[in-house]
Amino acid sequence: MWYVIIGHDQPDALARRTAARPAHLERLQALREAGRLLLAGPFPAIDAEEPGPAGFSGSLIVAEFEDLAAARAWADADPYVAAGVYAEVDVRPFRRVLP
């Protein structure tokens, strides 16, 4: 089943986010290679493709997991969690309709 993972950034987390990004992307690439990643990306803190020093307010991941517990375990092990980027992580089941 598909699951949505939304990480909500701590205030002033841009430096921690930048430092942890390679490890974060490595995990996402592994999901992609396994055919389990639908989409992933950050939420710019301002209305701009590249927000610069404004940074990001969080991230969205839609990926396939065996169950909710597996999705939560994967999210809890994210390098952004370990680095203190996220203040909160929300994990929910997702039913893909379109496209």
Order of alpha helices (4+ residues) and beta strands (2+ residues): beta-alpha-beta-beta-alpha-alpha-beta
